[in-house]
Amino acid sequence: DILDAFSLDVLGLTYPDSCIGSMRARILLSALWPILVVLLGAAALASHTVAVWLLSDRAGHLRSDLGRATLGRVLYWAILVAYLVL
């Protein structure tokens, strides 16, 4: 089937189903990995924003602009991950 080629079953690609545990654990892992990806991406973008803010010489004015830009990037990546998973 053509849809199997575009499957984002990350757990099925890395570990056999029998190694993960019960069906409940597999469903829980399959449901939570996209949320973890979004949270890790948000943490990386926030770390980058803090580094740019600290290394900038005009920190007062740049703070609000970087905050808005970071939230926009986090929202973009969250929507992209949700779209790819669904």
Disulfide bonds with the S-S distance in Angstrom:
none
